[in-house]
Amino acid sequence: MLGVSHAKIWKLVRDGVLAAESTPLDTHEKLVRVADLEALKGERSVTRRPWPRTIGAADLGVQSDEAEGWLEANWRPC
C-alpha cells in the first residue's frame, strides 16, 4: 500500500509512528489501522535522487559530431 518493505513497516511500529494491535485469533499477527496508513501515505514526500555525475565528452565541450574523433584521439582501452 505504501510501497515499502515489511521491515520498514515494523520499524515504524517499533518507533511509535504506527500503532499495531494483536489480533484476537493469533497473537503473532498484528493489525494496523487503515486510517493510520492513509495518514502516513498522505504526509509522505517524494525526494528525488540526483542523477549520477558522469565524466565524458559532454564535460569537455565536445560536440556530438566530433565525439568519434575525440574518442579515437583520447581513449585507450586497458
PyMOL Python script that loads the backbone (N, CA, C, O; Angstrom):
from pymol import cmd

cmd.read_pdbstr("""\
ATOM      1  N   MET A   1       0.815  -1.189   0.000  1.00  0.00           N
ATOM      2  CA  MET A   1       0.000   0.000   0.000  1.00  0.00           C
ATOM      3  C   MET A   1       0.868   1.266   0.000  1.00  0.00           C
ATOM      4  O   MET A   1       0.559   2.235  -0.693  1.00  0.00           O
ATOM      5  N   LEU A   2       1.951   1.249   0.780  1.00  0.00           N
ATOM      6  CA  LEU A   2       2.835   2.407   0.830  1.00  0.00           C
ATOM      7  C   LEU A   2       4.028   2.266  -0.110  1.00  0.00           C
ATOM      8  O   LEU A   2       4.744   3.236  -0.357  1.00  0.00           O
ATOM      9  N   GLY A   3       4.239   1.078  -0.626  1.00  0.00           N
ATOM     10  CA  GLY A   3       5.401   0.854  -1.478  1.00  0.00           C
ATOM     11  C   GLY A   3       6.685   0.702  -0.681  1.00  0.00           C
ATOM     12  O   GLY A   3       7.760   1.045  -1.173  1.00  0.00           O
ATOM     13  N   VAL A   4       6.589   0.191   0.548  1.00  0.00           N
ATOM     14  CA  VAL A   4       7.765  -0.031   1.387  1.00  0.00           C
ATOM     15  C   VAL A   4       7.774  -1.477   1.869  1.00  0.00           C
ATOM     16  O   VAL A   4       6.769  -2.179   1.764  1.00  0.00           O
ATOM     17  N   SER A   5       8.902  -1.912   2.391  1.00  0.00           N
ATOM     18  CA  SER A   5       9.052  -3.297   2.826  1.00  0.00           C
ATOM     19  C   SER A   5       8.360  -3.537   4.176  1.00  0.00           C
ATOM     20  O   SER A   5       8.002  -2.601   4.892  1.00  0.00           O
ATOM     21  N   HIS A   6       8.188  -4.826   4.493  1.00  0.00           N
ATOM     22  CA  HIS A   6       7.635  -5.204   5.801  1.00  0.00           C
ATOM     23  C   HIS A   6       8.544  -4.709   6.918  1.00  0.00           C
ATOM     24  O   HIS A   6       8.071  -4.280   7.969  1.00  0.00           O
ATOM     25  N   ALA A   7       9.861  -4.772   6.682  1.00  0.00           N
ATOM     26  CA  ALA A   7      10.812  -4.312   7.696  1.00  0.00           C
ATOM     27  C   ALA A   7      10.609  -2.829   8.003  1.00  0.00           C
ATOM     28  O   ALA A   7      10.697  -2.415   9.159  1.00  0.00           O
ATOM     29  N   LYS A   8      10.340  -2.043   6.983  1.00  0.00           N
ATOM     30  CA  LYS A   8      10.104  -0.613   7.193  1.00  0.00           C
ATOM     31  C   LYS A   8       8.823  -0.396   8.004  1.00  0.00           C
ATOM     32  O   LYS A   8       8.792   0.451   8.897  1.00  0.00           O
ATOM     33  N   ILE A   9       7.774  -1.154   7.699  1.00  0.00           N
ATOM     34  CA  ILE A   9       6.515  -1.043   8.458  1.00  0.00           C
ATOM     35  C   ILE A   9       6.776  -1.362   9.927  1.00  0.00           C
ATOM     36  O   ILE A   9       6.308  -0.646  10.812  1.00  0.00           O
ATOM     37  N   TRP A  10       7.525  -2.441  10.191  1.00  0.00           N
ATOM     38  CA  TRP A  10       7.774  -2.819  11.581  1.00  0.00           C
ATOM     39  C   TRP A  10       8.697  -1.825  12.276  1.00  0.00           C
ATOM     40  O   TRP A  10       8.606  -1.653  13.492  1.00  0.00           O
ATOM     41  N   LYS A  11       9.571  -1.177  11.543  1.00  0.00           N
ATOM     42  CA  LYS A  11      10.387  -0.110  12.122  1.00  0.00           C
ATOM     43  C   LYS A  11       9.491   1.066  12.528  1.00  0.00           C
ATOM     44  O   LYS A  11       9.682   1.663  13.588  1.00  0.00           O
ATOM     45  N   LEU A  12       8.516   1.391  11.678  1.00  0.00           N
ATOM     46  CA  LEU A  12       7.571   2.463  12.010  1.00  0.00           C
ATOM     47  C   LEU A  12       6.737   2.100  13.238  1.00  0.00           C
ATOM     48  O   LEU A  12       6.435   2.967  14.059  1.00  0.00           O
ATOM     49  N   VAL A  13       6.363   0.823  13.371  1.00  0.00           N
ATOM     50  CA  VAL A  13       5.609   0.367  14.540  1.00  0.00           C
ATOM     51  C   VAL A  13       6.500   0.456  15.780  1.00  0.00           C
ATOM     52  O   VAL A  13       6.076   0.965  16.818  1.00  0.00           O
ATOM     53  N   ARG A  14       7.725  -0.037  15.672  1.00  0.00           N
ATOM     54  CA  ARG A  14       8.645  -0.023  16.809  1.00  0.00           C
ATOM     55  C   ARG A  14       8.962   1.401  17.266  1.00  0.00           C
ATOM     56  O   ARG A  14       9.086   1.662  18.462  1.00  0.00           O
ATOM     57  N   ASP A  15       9.092   2.327  16.298  1.00  0.00           N
ATOM     58  CA  ASP A  15       9.405   3.724  16.620  1.00  0.00           C
ATOM     59  C   ASP A  15       8.186   4.515  17.094  1.00  0.00           C
ATOM     60  O   ASP A  15       8.318   5.676  17.483  1.00  0.00           O
ATOM     61  N   GLY A  16       6.992   3.896  17.064  1.00  0.00           N
ATOM     62  CA  GLY A  16       5.800   4.563  17.549  1.00  0.00           C
ATOM     63  C   GLY A  16       5.103   5.438  16.517  1.00  0.00           C
ATOM     64  O   GLY A  16       4.171   6.166  16.857  1.00  0.00           O
ATOM     65  N   VAL A  17       5.535   5.380  15.271  1.00  0.00           N
ATOM     66  CA  VAL A  17       4.892   6.158  14.209  1.00  0.00           C
ATOM     67  C   VAL A  17       3.560   5.517  13.828  1.00  0.00           C
ATOM     68  O   VAL A  17       2.588   6.222  13.558  1.00  0.00           O
ATOM     69  N   LEU A  18       3.511   4.190  13.804  1.00  0.00           N
ATOM     70  CA  LEU A  18       2.280   3.444  13.541  1.00  0.00           C
ATOM     71  C   LEU A  18       1.923   2.632  14.777  1.00  0.00           C
ATOM     72  O   LEU A  18       2.797   2.075  15.442  1.00  0.00           O
ATOM     73  N   ALA A  19       0.632   2.570  15.077  1.00  0.00           N
ATOM     74  CA  ALA A  19       0.161   1.736  16.187  1.00  0.00           C
ATOM     75  C   ALA A  19      -0.284   0.390  15.629  1.00  0.00           C
ATOM     76  O   ALA A  19      -0.943   0.323  14.592  1.00  0.00           O
ATOM     77  N   ALA A  20       0.083  -0.685  16.331  1.00  0.00           N
ATOM     78  CA  ALA A  20      -0.318  -2.028  15.916  1.00  0.00           C
ATOM     79  C   ALA A  20      -0.940  -2.744  17.111  1.00  0.00           C
ATOM     80  O   ALA A  20      -0.491  -2.589  18.246  1.00  0.00           O
ATOM     81  N   GLU A  21      -1.981  -3.532  16.838  1.00  0.00           N
ATOM     82  CA  GLU A  21      -2.666  -4.302  17.870  1.00  0.00           C
ATOM     83  C   GLU A  21      -2.615  -5.773  17.510  1.00  0.00           C
ATOM     84  O   GLU A  21      -2.628  -6.128  16.331  1.00  0.00           O
ATOM     85  N   SER A  22      -2.556  -6.630  18.514  1.00  0.00           N
ATOM     86  CA  SER A  22      -2.617  -8.075  18.274  1.00  0.00           C
ATOM     87  C   SER A  22      -4.023  -8.465  17.847  1.00  0.00           C
ATOM     88  O   SER A  22      -5.005  -7.862  18.278  1.00  0.00           O
ATOM     89  N   THR A  23      -4.107  -9.468  17.006  1.00  0.00           N
ATOM     90  CA  THR A  23      -5.423  -9.963  16.604  1.00  0.00           C
ATOM     91  C   THR A  23      -5.955 -10.900  17.680  1.00  0.00           C
ATOM     92  O   THR A  23      -5.171 -11.544  18.376  1.00  0.00           O
ATOM     93  N   PRO A  24      -7.266 -10.986  17.827  1.00  0.00           N
ATOM     94  CA  PRO A  24      -7.818 -11.891  18.839  1.00  0.00           C
ATOM     95  C   PRO A  24      -7.590 -13.370  18.512  1.00  0.00           C
ATOM     96  O   PRO A  24      -7.577 -14.201  19.421  1.00  0.00           O
ATOM     97  N   LEU A  25      -7.412 -13.708  17.248  1.00  0.00           N
ATOM     98  CA  LEU A  25      -7.276 -15.108  16.856  1.00  0.00           C
ATOM     99  C   LEU A  25      -5.826 -15.594  16.836  1.00  0.00           C
ATOM    100  O   LEU A  25      -5.578 -16.787  17.009  1.00  0.00           O
ATOM    101  N   ASP A  26      -4.876 -14.698  16.631  1.00  0.00           N
ATOM    102  CA  ASP A  26      -3.475 -15.103  16.520  1.00  0.00           C
ATOM    103  C   ASP A  26      -2.594 -14.010  17.114  1.00  0.00           C
ATOM    104  O   ASP A  26      -2.529 -12.905  16.577  1.00  0.00           O
ATOM    105  N   THR A  27      -1.926 -14.306  18.201  1.00  0.00           N
ATOM    106  CA  THR A  27      -1.118 -13.288  18.879  1.00  0.00           C
ATOM    107  C   THR A  27       0.153 -12.919  18.100  1.00  0.00           C
ATOM    108  O   THR A  27       0.791 -11.908  18.394  1.00  0.00           O
ATOM    109  N   HIS A  28       0.512 -13.727  17.125  1.00  0.00           N
ATOM    110  CA  HIS A  28       1.692 -13.423  16.307  1.00  0.00           C
ATOM    111  C   HIS A  28       1.380 -12.413  15.204  1.00  0.00           C
ATOM    112  O   HIS A  28       2.284 -11.769  14.671  1.00  0.00           O
ATOM    113  N   GLU A  29       0.126 -12.281  14.872  1.00  0.00           N
ATOM    114  CA  GLU A  29      -0.293 -11.321  13.841  1.00  0.00           C
ATOM    115  C   GLU A  29      -0.610  -9.980  14.477  1.00  0.00           C
ATOM    116  O   GLU A  29      -1.105  -9.915  15.603  1.00  0.00           O
ATOM    117  N   LYS A  30      -0.322  -8.919  13.751  1.00  0.00           N
ATOM    118  CA  LYS A  30      -0.623  -7.571  14.231  1.00  0.00           C
ATOM    119  C   LYS A  30      -1.514  -6.873  13.214  1.00  0.00           C
ATOM    120  O   LYS A  30      -1.450  -7.147  12.016  1.00  0.00           O
ATOM    121  N   LEU A  31      -2.348  -5.964  13.717  1.00  0.00           N
ATOM    122  CA  LEU A  31      -3.222  -5.174  12.859  1.00  0.00           C
ATOM    123  C   LEU A  31      -2.816  -3.706  12.945  1.00  0.00           C
ATOM    124  O   LEU A  31      -2.537  -3.189  14.026  1.00  0.00           O
ATOM    125  N   VAL A  32      -2.788  -3.049  11.803  1.00  0.00           N
ATOM    126  CA  VAL A  32      -2.514  -1.611  11.730  1.00  0.00           C
ATOM    127  C   VAL A  32      -3.747  -0.975  11.110  1.00  0.00           C
ATOM    128  O   VAL A  32      -4.273  -1.480  10.119  1.00  0.00           O
ATOM    129  N   ARG A  33      -4.205   0.112  11.676  1.00  0.00           N
ATOM    130  CA  ARG A  33      -5.409   0.782  11.168  1.00  0.00           C
ATOM    131  C   ARG A  33      -5.155   1.370   9.779  1.00  0.00           C
ATOM    132  O   ARG A  33      -4.112   1.968   9.519  1.00  0.00           O
ATOM    133  N   VAL A  34      -6.131   1.184   8.905  1.00  0.00           N
ATOM    134  CA  VAL A  34      -6.039   1.709   7.547  1.00  0.00           C
ATOM    135  C   VAL A  34      -5.941   3.239   7.581  1.00  0.00           C
ATOM    136  O   VAL A  34      -5.210   3.834   6.789  1.00  0.00           O
ATOM    137  N   ALA A  35      -6.674   3.870   8.494  1.00  0.00           N
ATOM    138  CA  ALA A  35      -6.634   5.338   8.603  1.00  0.00           C
ATOM    139  C   ALA A  35      -5.227   5.826   8.937  1.00  0.00           C
ATOM    140  O   ALA A  35      -4.800   6.871   8.447  1.00  0.00           O
ATOM    141  N   ASP A  36      -4.494   5.062   9.784  1.00  0.00           N
ATOM    142  CA  ASP A  36      -3.111   5.437  10.115  1.00  0.00           C
ATOM    143  C   ASP A  36      -2.205   5.320   8.896  1.00  0.00           C
ATOM    144  O   ASP A  36      -1.337   6.163   8.673  1.00  0.00           O
ATOM    145  N   LEU A  37      -2.414   4.266   8.109  1.00  0.00           N
ATOM    146  CA  LEU A  37      -1.625   4.101   6.879  1.00  0.00           C
ATOM    147  C   LEU A  37      -1.925   5.197   5.870  1.00  0.00           C
ATOM    148  O   LEU A  37      -1.019   5.728   5.228  1.00  0.00           O
ATOM    149  N   GLU A  38      -3.209   5.534   5.733  1.00  0.00           N
ATOM    150  CA  GLU A  38      -3.604   6.602   4.809  1.00  0.00           C
ATOM    151  C   GLU A  38      -3.000   7.943   5.235  1.00  0.00           C
ATOM    152  O   GLU A  38      -2.534   8.715   4.397  1.00  0.00           O
ATOM    153  N   ALA A  39      -3.012   8.213   6.545  1.00  0.00           N
ATOM    154  CA  ALA A  39      -2.434   9.466   7.042  1.00  0.00           C
ATOM    155  C   ALA A  39      -0.938   9.509   6.773  1.00  0.00           C
ATOM    156  O   ALA A  39      -0.402  10.545   6.380  1.00  0.00           O
ATOM    157  N   LEU A  40      -0.268   8.387   6.985  1.00  0.00           N
ATOM    158  CA  LEU A  40       1.172   8.320   6.730  1.00  0.00           C
ATOM    159  C   LEU A  40       1.462   8.471   5.243  1.00  0.00           C
ATOM    160  O   LEU A  40       2.426   9.127   4.848  1.00  0.00           O
ATOM    161  N   LYS A  41       0.623   7.861   4.434  1.00  0.00           N
ATOM    162  CA  LYS A  41       0.793   7.955   2.981  1.00  0.00           C
ATOM    163  C   LYS A  41       0.590   9.396   2.512  1.00  0.00           C
ATOM    164  O   LYS A  41       1.279   9.857   1.603  1.00  0.00           O
ATOM    165  N   GLY A  42      -0.357  10.108   3.133  1.00  0.00           N
ATOM    166  CA  GLY A  42      -0.637  11.484   2.751  1.00  0.00           C
ATOM    167  C   GLY A  42       0.484  12.447   3.102  1.00  0.00           C
ATOM    168  O   GLY A  42       0.695  13.429   2.391  1.00  0.00           O
ATOM    169  N   GLU A  43       1.212  12.184   4.195  1.00  0.00           N
ATOM    170  CA  GLU A  43       2.273  13.101   4.603  1.00  0.00           C
ATOM    171  C   GLU A  43       3.637  12.739   4.016  1.00  0.00           C
ATOM    172  O   GLU A  43       4.617  13.456   4.218  1.00  0.00           O
ATOM    173  N   ARG A  44       3.692  11.638   3.300  1.00  0.00           N
ATOM    174  CA  ARG A  44       4.956  11.214   2.692  1.00  0.00           C
ATOM    175  C   ARG A  44       5.331  12.153   1.563  1.00  0.00           C
ATOM    176  O   ARG A  44       4.505  12.466   0.705  1.00  0.00           O
ATOM    177  N   SER A  45       6.563  12.596   1.564  1.00  0.00           N
ATOM    178  CA  SER A  45       7.038  13.445   0.473  1.00  0.00           C
ATOM    179  C   SER A  45       8.023  12.654  -0.384  1.00  0.00           C
ATOM    180  O   SER A  45       8.797  11.841   0.121  1.00  0.00           O
ATOM    181  N   VAL A  46       7.979  12.903  -1.650  1.00  0.00           N
ATOM    182  CA  VAL A  46       8.858  12.207  -2.585  1.00  0.00           C
ATOM    183  C   VAL A  46      10.134  13.020  -2.744  1.00  0.00           C
ATOM    184  O   VAL A  46      10.097  14.193  -3.118  1.00  0.00           O
ATOM    185  N   THR A  47      11.247  12.391  -2.459  1.00  0.00           N
ATOM    186  CA  THR A  47      12.537  13.039  -2.630  1.00  0.00           C
ATOM    187  C   THR A  47      13.228  12.408  -3.825  1.00  0.00           C
ATOM    188  O   THR A  47      13.518  11.212  -3.834  1.00  0.00           O
ATOM    189  N   ARG A  48      13.483  13.216  -4.814  1.00  0.00           N
ATOM    190  CA  ARG A  48      14.155  12.699  -5.994  1.00  0.00           C
ATOM    191  C   ARG A  48      15.654  12.674  -5.754  1.00  0.00           C
ATOM    192  O   ARG A  48      16.237  13.633  -5.247  1.00  0.00           O
ATOM    193  N   ARG A  49      16.255  11.572  -6.123  1.00  0.00           N
ATOM    194  CA  ARG A  49      17.701  11.473  -6.031  1.00  0.00           C
ATOM    195  C   ARG A  49      18.317  12.139  -7.252  1.00  0.00           C
ATOM    196  O   ARG A  49      17.783  12.031  -8.355  1.00  0.00           O
ATOM    197  N   PRO A  50      19.436  12.828  -7.062  1.00  0.00           N
ATOM    198  CA  PRO A  50      20.065  13.455  -8.224  1.00  0.00           C
ATOM    199  C   PRO A  50      20.650  12.405  -9.156  1.00  0.00           C
ATOM    200  O   PRO A  50      21.030  11.319  -8.720  1.00  0.00           O
ATOM    201  N   TRP A  51      20.720  12.729 -10.414  1.00  0.00           N
ATOM    202  CA  TRP A  51      21.343  11.833 -11.383  1.00  0.00           C
ATOM    203  C   TRP A  51      22.816  11.714 -11.057  1.00  0.00           C
ATOM    204  O   TRP A  51      23.421  12.680 -10.592  1.00  0.00           O
ATOM    205  N   PRO A  52      23.412  10.549 -11.291  1.00  0.00           N
ATOM    206  CA  PRO A  52      24.844  10.424 -11.014  1.00  0.00           C
ATOM    207  C   PRO A  52      25.665  11.306 -11.952  1.00  0.00           C
ATOM    208  O   PRO A  52      25.315  11.486 -13.118  1.00  0.00           O
ATOM    209  N   ARG A  53      26.726  11.834 -11.443  1.00  0.00           N
ATOM    210  CA  ARG A  53      27.595  12.690 -12.241  1.00  0.00           C
ATOM    211  C   ARG A  53      28.455  11.798 -13.111  1.00  0.00           C
ATOM    212  O   ARG A  53      29.045  10.828 -12.635  1.00  0.00           O
ATOM    213  N   THR A  54      28.523  12.128 -14.367  1.00  0.00           N
ATOM    214  CA  THR A  54      29.356  11.373 -15.296  1.00  0.00           C
ATOM    215  C   THR A  54      30.435  12.291 -15.846  1.00  0.00           C
ATOM    216  O   THR A  54      30.238  13.499 -15.979  1.00  0.00           O
ATOM    217  N   ILE A  55      31.544  11.713 -16.154  1.00  0.00           N
ATOM    218  CA  ILE A  55      32.628  12.460 -16.782  1.00  0.00           C
ATOM    219  C   ILE A  55      32.801  11.873 -18.170  1.00  0.00           C
ATOM    220  O   ILE A  55      33.005  10.669 -18.320  1.00  0.00           O
ATOM    221  N   GLY A  56      32.721  12.698 -19.157  1.00  0.00           N
ATOM    222  CA  GLY A  56      32.853  12.206 -20.518  1.00  0.00           C
ATOM    223  C   GLY A  56      33.015  13.346 -21.492  1.00  0.00           C
ATOM    224  O   GLY A  56      33.403  14.454 -21.123  1.00  0.00           O
ATOM    225  N   ALA A  57      32.718  13.061 -22.719  1.00  0.00           N
ATOM    226  CA  ALA A  57      32.903  14.045 -23.783  1.00  0.00           C
ATOM    227  C   ALA A  57      32.043  15.281 -23.568  1.00  0.00           C
ATOM    228  O   ALA A  57      32.465  16.380 -23.930  1.00  0.00           O
ATOM    229  N   ALA A  58      30.861  15.143 -22.996  1.00  0.00           N
ATOM    230  CA  ALA A  58      29.982  16.290 -22.782  1.00  0.00           C
ATOM    231  C   ALA A  58      30.616  17.288 -21.812  1.00  0.00           C
ATOM    232  O   ALA A  58      30.415  18.494 -21.955  1.00  0.00           O
ATOM    233  N   ASP A  59      31.377  16.805 -20.829  1.00  0.00           N
ATOM    234  CA  ASP A  59      32.036  17.684 -19.874  1.00  0.00           C
ATOM    235  C   ASP A  59      33.218  18.432 -20.483  1.00  0.00           C
ATOM    236  O   ASP A  59      33.665  19.444 -19.944  1.00  0.00           O
ATOM    237  N   LEU A  60      33.711  17.937 -21.589  1.00  0.00           N
ATOM    238  CA  LEU A  60      34.899  18.536 -22.206  1.00  0.00           C
ATOM    239  C   LEU A  60      34.547  19.459 -23.365  1.00  0.00           C
ATOM    240  O   LEU A  60      35.439  19.946 -24.059  1.00  0.00           O
ATOM    241  N   GLY A  61      33.272  19.701 -23.580  1.00  0.00           N
ATOM    242  CA  GLY A  61      32.851  20.608 -24.636  1.00  0.00           C
ATOM    243  C   GLY A  61      32.925  20.018 -26.026  1.00  0.00           C
ATOM    244  O   GLY A  61      33.001  20.763 -27.004  1.00  0.00           O
ATOM    245  N   VAL A  62      32.904  18.699 -26.144  1.00  0.00           N
ATOM    246  CA  VAL A  62      32.977  18.040 -27.440  1.00  0.00           C
ATOM    247  C   VAL A  62      31.564  17.920 -27.997  1.00  0.00           C
ATOM    248  O   VAL A  62      30.667  17.432 -27.310  1.00  0.00           O
ATOM    249  N   GLN A  63      31.363  18.354 -29.219  1.00  0.00           N
ATOM    250  CA  GLN A  63      30.061  18.254 -29.871  1.00  0.00           C
ATOM    251  C   GLN A  63      29.842  16.826 -30.345  1.00  0.00           C
ATOM    252  O   GLN A  63      30.800  16.075 -30.527  1.00  0.00           O
ATOM    253  N   SER A  64      28.578  16.447 -30.547  1.00  0.00           N
ATOM    254  CA  SER A  64      28.271  15.071 -30.917  1.00  0.00           C
ATOM    255  C   SER A  64      28.911  14.656 -32.235  1.00  0.00           C
ATOM    256  O   SER A  64      29.301  13.499 -32.392  1.00  0.00           O
ATOM    257  N   ASP A  65      29.026  15.575 -33.177  1.00  0.00           N
ATOM    258  CA  ASP A  65      29.639  15.197 -34.453  1.00  0.00           C
ATOM    259  C   ASP A  65      31.160  15.059 -34.343  1.00  0.00           C
ATOM    260  O   ASP A  65      31.794  14.536 -35.259  1.00  0.00           O
ATOM    261  N   GLU A  66      31.755  15.520 -33.238  1.00  0.00           N
ATOM    262  CA  GLU A  66      33.187  15.401 -33.007  1.00  0.00           C
ATOM    263  C   GLU A  66      33.526  14.254 -32.057  1.00  0.00           C
ATOM    264  O   GLU A  66      34.704  13.984 -31.823  1.00  0.00           O
ATOM    265  N   ALA A  67      32.525  13.576 -31.506  1.00  0.00           N
ATOM    266  CA  ALA A  67      32.746  12.579 -30.460  1.00  0.00           C
ATOM    267  C   ALA A  67      33.619  11.426 -30.933  1.00  0.00           C
ATOM    268  O   ALA A  67      34.513  11.003 -30.200  1.00  0.00           O
ATOM    269  N   GLU A  68      33.390  10.909 -32.122  1.00  0.00           N
ATOM    270  CA  GLU A  68      34.164   9.765 -32.587  1.00  0.00           C
ATOM    271  C   GLU A  68      35.647  10.119 -32.712  1.00  0.00           C
ATOM    272  O   GLU A  68      36.512   9.346 -32.299  1.00  0.00           O
ATOM    273  N   GLY A  69      35.930  11.278 -33.276  1.00  0.00           N
ATOM    274  CA  GLY A  69      37.320  11.709 -33.396  1.00  0.00           C
ATOM    275  C   GLY A  69      37.957  11.935 -32.028  1.00  0.00           C
ATOM    276  O   GLY A  69      39.122  11.595 -31.823  1.00  0.00           O
ATOM    277  N   TRP A  70      37.192  12.515 -31.078  1.00  0.00           N
ATOM    278  CA  TRP A  70      37.720  12.743 -29.739  1.00  0.00           C
ATOM    279  C   TRP A  70      38.046  11.424 -29.049  1.00  0.00           C
ATOM    280  O   TRP A  70      39.079  11.300 -28.391  1.00  0.00           O
ATOM    281  N   LEU A  71      37.146  10.421 -29.204  1.00  0.00           N
ATOM    282  CA  LEU A  71      37.391   9.119 -28.593  1.00  0.00           C
ATOM    283  C   LEU A  71      38.617   8.447 -29.191  1.00  0.00           C
ATOM    284  O   LEU A  71      39.415   7.862 -28.459  1.00  0.00           O
ATOM    285  N   GLU A  72      38.780   8.520 -30.507  1.00  0.00           N
ATOM    286  CA  GLU A  72      39.951   7.917 -31.139  1.00  0.00           C
ATOM    287  C   GLU A  72      41.230   8.575 -30.659  1.00  0.00           C
ATOM    288  O   GLU A  72      42.246   7.899 -30.501  1.00  0.00           O
ATOM    289  N   ALA A  73      41.203   9.881 -30.424  1.00  0.00           N
ATOM    290  CA  ALA A  73      42.401  10.592 -30.006  1.00  0.00           C
ATOM    291  C   ALA A  73      42.688  10.465 -28.510  1.00  0.00           C
ATOM    292  O   ALA A  73      43.852  10.521 -28.113  1.00  0.00           O
ATOM    293  N   ASN A  74      41.673  10.297 -27.674  1.00  0.00           N
ATOM    294  CA  ASN A  74      41.877  10.378 -26.227  1.00  0.00           C
ATOM    295  C   ASN A  74      41.613   9.098 -25.448  1.00  0.00           C
ATOM    296  O   ASN A  74      42.053   8.984 -24.304  1.00  0.00           O
ATOM    297  N   TRP A  75      40.929   8.159 -26.014  1.00  0.00           N
ATOM    298  CA  TRP A  75      40.551   6.968 -25.257  1.00  0.00           C
ATOM    299  C   TRP A  75      41.391   5.779 -25.686  1.00  0.00           C
ATOM    300  O   TRP A  75      41.518   5.491 -26.876  1.00  0.00           O
ATOM    301  N   ARG A  76      41.951   5.105 -24.727  1.00  0.00           N
ATOM    302  CA  ARG A  76      42.726   3.902 -24.995  1.00  0.00           C
ATOM    303  C   ARG A  76      42.176   2.777 -24.131  1.00  0.00           C
ATOM    304  O   ARG A  76      42.062   2.945 -22.917  1.00  0.00           O
ATOM    305  N   PRO A  77      41.831   1.632 -24.722  1.00  0.00           N
ATOM    306  CA  PRO A  77      41.337   0.514 -23.913  1.00  0.00           C
ATOM    307  C   PRO A  77      42.445  -0.026 -23.009  1.00  0.00           C
ATOM    308  O   PRO A  77      43.630   0.054 -23.335  1.00  0.00           O
ATOM    309  N   CYS A  78      42.039  -0.568 -21.886  1.00  0.00           N
ATOM    310  CA  CYS A  78      43.024  -1.117 -20.920  1.00  0.00           C
ATOM    311  C   CYS A  78      43.515  -2.455 -21.365  1.00  0.00           C
ATOM    312  O   CYS A  78      44.341  -3.066 -20.686  1.00  0.00           O
TER     313      CYS A  78
END
""", "prot")
cmd.dss("prot")
cmd.show_as("cartoon", "prot")
cmd.util.cbc("prot")
cmd.orient("prot")
